[in-house]
Amino acid sequence: MTRQQFAVKVAAVRRRSLQGFTLIEVMIVVAVIGILAGLAVPSYNDYIRRGQLPEAFNALSEYRVKMEQYYQDNRNYGGTACASAASANGWNTFPTTIKYFTFTCALDTATGDTAKQSYTITATGGLSKAVGHVYTINERGERKTTKFKNATVDQGCWLTSGAVC
């Protein structure tokens, strides 16, 4: 091979390398990005949802403690509404919405109760990824999940990641 032939081959290789990507190469990259996004977006959404659920758990626990304190002072959980005495006006504004959940309280929820000796506080998801989640707690401290990821369930715990306690 002469020097001139070698120079022609080197120039041809340089021209090919300067032409850019082929359509097949671009399509492969787009497909790989699509597959990665298809896996990452649902995982990220689930991560965000799980981060919003503790708001309900913390507030339900806090409301339960306040209801028990109210009971210690009044020997019932309320008259016409949960914690209805003036002493509880700072916190008993049911229904109330924090950020992702709305909280309601109902009296006389135990079977046969007519003396205001039972209650159920319910947290209902109303914003962002918390929509479709409903959690409850009662005077016995029983935690329940009645709706999880928009599906009706009946679990004796507060579900966060799976449909089983």
Secondary structure, 3 states (H helix, E strand, C coil): CCHHHHHHHHHHHHHHHHCCCCHHHHHHHHHHHHHHHHHHHHHHHHHHHHHHCHHHHHHHHHHHHHHHHHHHHHCCCCCCCCCCCHHHCCCCCCCEECCCEEEEEEECCCCCCCCCCCEEEEEEECCHHHCCCEEEEECCCCEEEEEECCEEEEECCCCCCCCCC
